[in-house]
């Protein structure tokens, strides 16, 4: 195997694939990156027990030749060593592999040799049915991930809640994440050839959003028995699915509320942010919301050692009961408000002991639910 490649292009690809490689593995070969060279492209694969990342580098990119293939073949090289070496090499990178699996890396007068692994011993990629997929724009997928993944649980006692439930039914994608105290739901109309509900690890989706955040492309989604696959023209992420049935949340999204108000999103966000300064003493970062006089909402928090803060905002519109007091987790509120880009939001209440519902007015397919906390 032999090829010459642009160092910047190779470095970037190695760093992306390296995100899937774990140094703590029982199988030494999985601490490496598999490099495969064909006549028209180079393919890199990194894997751990949860995700696999595959990156394809074509011969030509943006009308520039970034890859010259001399001899085809494949090898597995230590991800950590390869990454560190490439960061320190200038110009074009010339890589050769001999029959003893010795990998020679040359840049100008700098020559390094690494010992590789036999590529045949590297695990094969999961097989998928290419004809059955869902197509979604990368920027839409990134937005959906960011609007839901934050609400997933970090507690491993209920593994299914550490993921985002992605459901595909009747040309509609619904993503749900919850940790039992808060919930985020986003829907999107899409052309789908798949029907089903799949629990995707939140960590996998965070990695995916980082990988495709700056791409402007179509992402194809495939599902196998154990994996969900997100594939663009140059990069693919395979994620293991989480076993188990996701909780049925349909009964949690009641439309019958005692009070509904419309508020300015930025004003509320800044008010909650200021209240956080005095809320950290509480276990749940308590802030209190009080609706009064049918047109005002007071946001307050207090600390026995620091002091207290109170701020009053005008309510744009209100229906139902005009007097209400409720305590909520300020961090949960901030997380929710930061995900909404609308100028105004709708907040619905069902008394001081029931969860609130935060909805995007312009993006009606997005809502968030937050449970109250004790104020004593």
N, C-alpha and C positions, 0 to 999 in steps of 0.2 A: 504494500500500500504506500502511495506517495502522492502528496498534493502541496500546493502553495496557496496561501490564503491571506487576505488582508487582515492585519492584526486587530484593528478596531472592530471589524465585523465579527471576527472569531472570539475576541474577548467578550463582547456583548452577548453572543450566543452561549458561550460557556457559563457566564454569570447567571443567565436565565435558567439554563438546565440544572445548574448546580443547586438551585433552590429546592430541588426535589431529592437531593442526595443527603443521606445521613451518615455521619462518621460512626455513630453507635449502631452497628449492625453485626449480626452473627455471621453474615456472609461477606467476606472481604471483597468479592467482586461488585457488590452493591455500593461500595464506597467509591466506585469509579464511574466514569462517563463512557458510554459506548459511542465510538466514532465509526461511522460507516460511509465510505466514499463510493459513489456510483459515477457514471460518465457525466451526468447532468447536475448533480447536487451532492452536498455533504449532509449527513443526518447525525444529530447528537441526541442521546437519550440518557436521562438521569432518573433514578427511581428509589423510593423507599417503600415501606410497608403500606402507605396510604395513597400516595400519588405518583404518577409518572409524567414527566415532561419531555416532549419530543420537539426538537427544533430543526428545521430544514433551511440550509443555506444554498441558494441556487448559484450557478456559475456567474450569472449577471444580476446585478441589483441596481436599480435606478440608473440604468444604461451604463454602469461601470462594471468591469470584470473584477469580481472579488475573489474568485476561486479558479484555480487551474488544476485540473485533475491529470496526474501523470500515470498512476496505476490504481485500480480499484481495490477494495478490501475493507476489512474492519478490525477494530482492536478496542479493548477497554483499558482506560488509563485512570490512575488515581485522580479524582476530581479536585482534591485539595492541592496536590502538587501542581497539576496542570494549570489550575487557576492562578496560583501564586507565581508560577514561572512566566505565564503569558503577560501578566501585568507589568513585568520588568523587561519585556522585549520590545525593541523598536521595529518599525517597518513591516515588511512582509514576512510571514512565518512559513518556513519550509519544513514539512514533516515527512519522515520516512519510517517505515516499519519493516524489519527484516523477519526471516523465518523463525528466529528465536524469540519473537515478540518484543524485541528491543525497539523503543520509540526514540528516534533522534529528532530533536527540535532545534532548528537553526534559524537565526536572524542575524544577518550581516556576518560578523566573525564570531558570534556567540553560538556555541554548540552545547546542547544538553541532551543527556540520554536518560530515559525512564524505562523501567521494566513494566510491560503491559500484561493484561490477562487475555486469555483466549475468548474471543467474542462469542463463540458458540456456546459457552457456558453461561452467558448472560440471559436472564429470563426474557421470554418472548412477550411482545405486546399483546394485550387482550384483543381477540378477534371481534369485529363489529360488522353489522349489516349496513353497508354504505348507502343502500337505497332508502332506508328509513331514518329520517333525521328531521330536526327542527332548525330552521334558519332564523337567526336574529342578529341585528346590527350590534357590533361590539360596544358602541357607546350606550345603547339601550340596556344591554346585559350588565355592563359595569354599573349603571345607575340603579338597576334592580337589586344587584348585590349590595351596594352601599346602603340602600334604603331598608334592607331587611337583616343582613348578616349580623349587625351590631346587637340585635335583640336575642340572638341565640345564647343558650346557657353555656357557662364555662365549667359547670359542675358535671363531672363524669359519672355521677351516680345514676343519671338517666341519659344514657348515650344518645338516644334519639333526639333529645332536645339540644344537643351540641351541634346539630346541623340545621340546614334550611330545607324545608319540605318544598320540593318543586313538583307541581302537578300540571299535567298536560291533558286537557279535555276540551273537545269541541273547539279547536283552534284558539285556545286560551291558555296562557301560562300564568299560574298562580304561585307566588313564592310566599312562604310563611315562616317566621322564626319567633320563638318564644322561650323565655326562661321561667315561665309561670307567673312572674310579677309584671312582665311587659310583653307586648306582642306587636309585631310589624307585619303588615300584609300588603303586597303589591301585585296587581294583575296587569297583563299585557296581552293584547290580541296578536296572534301570530299564526302562520301556516304550519300546521303540525301533522306529521304522519305517525305520531306516537301518542298513545293514550296510556296514562298511568301516573302513579305517585311515587316519588323517589326522595330519599333522605340523603342530602349531600353534606358532608362535613363542612362546617363554617370555615375551618382552616384552609380547605381546598379552594373554596370560593374566594377567599381573601388573596390567595396566591394567584388565582386566575385573574382577578381584577387588576392586580399589579402587573401581570404579564401583558394584558391586552388594553390597558388603560390609555395608551398613546396610539393604539392601532385604529385605523379607520377601515374596517373590513366586515365581512359577513362571517359570523361564527356558526358552524354547524354543530348541533348537539345530537349525539348518538347515545343509546343506552344498551348495555349488555346485561347479562344476568347479575354481575357483581359490580360493574363499573358504569359511570357516566363519563362521556368523552366530549370535550369542547375543542373544536378543531377549526383553525383558520388556514390560510394558504401556507403559512410558514411555521406555525407553532400549534402544538396539541397538548392538552392536559387531560390525563386519565385519572379519575378519582374513584376510589372504592366507595360504595354506597354503605350507609348505616342500616343494619337490620332492625326491624321492628315497625310497629304501626304508629304513625304520628297521631297525636291527640286530635279528636274531632273538635274544631273550634267554632263550628257554625252557631252553637248556642251562646257563644260569648259575644257575638256581634249584634246585639239587639238594637233595633232602631227606635225603641220606645224610651225616650229620655225625658226627665223632668225639667231639665234646663239645657238650652243650647245657646252659645254665644259666638260672635264673630270678633276676632281680635287682630290687630296688626302684628304680623309674625316677628318682625325685627324688634319692635318695642317689647314684646313679651320675652323674646330670647334674651335681650340685654338685661331686662329686669330680673329674670331667673338667674342669669349669670352673676349679677351683683348680689343677689340673695344667697348664692352659694358661699360667699365669703363668711357668712355667719351660720351656715348650716352644717359644717363639717363635724360639729360636736355630736350630732345625732348619728345613731347607727345607720339610718337610711337617708342622711343628708336632707332632713325635713325642711320643706318650705310650705307655707300655708297660703292658700288662695281663698279669698273671701269676696263673694259677690254681694253688693249691697246697693240700695237706692235704685235698683233696676238699670243702672247705667255705668257703674264703676266696679272695678276689680282691684283688690288690694293684695299685693304680693309681699310677704313678710317672712323673716326668719330671725332667730335670736340665739345668742350664746351667753351662758352665765359668766364667762370670763372676758369676752370681748365686748359684747353689747348687742344691739339689734338693728334691723333695717326694715323700713316699710316704704312701699312705693305704690302709687295708685295710677292705674291706666283707665282710659275711657273705653267702654265697650261699644263696638261699632253697631251691633244689633243683638237683641236678646229675645228668646221665646221661652215660655214656661215660667217656673218659679224664679223670682228675682232676688232671693236671699239664700246663700249657700256658703258653707265653710268646709274646706277639705285640705288634708295634708298629703303631700306627694314627695317622692324622691326627686330632688333637684337634678341629680345627674341623669336620671331617666328622662326627665323633661328636656334637659339640654340636648341629649342625644337625639330625641325625637324632633325637636324644633330645628336642629341643624340640617336635617334631611329634607326639609320642606323649603322650596324656593319661592313659593307663592307670596304675594304681598300680604294676603290675609289668610287666616286659618279658622276652621270651625272646631270648637271644643264642646263636647256634650257631657253632661253630668247626670247621675241618677242618685243623688244624695251623697252624704259625706263618707259613707262606708262602701260605696260601689266604685268600680273602675271607671275612668274617664275615657272618652274616645276622641282622638285628635285626627282631623281629616284635612287633606289638601282640597281646597275649593276648586282650583283649576284642574288638578289631577285627581279626579274622583275615584280612580282605581287604587289610591294609596291611602291607608289608614293605619293608626297606631293606637294601642290600648295600654293603659298604665293603671295598675292597682294602687289604691291609697295606702298610706302607712300610718301607724299610730303616732299620735302627737304627744304621748306621755310616756 
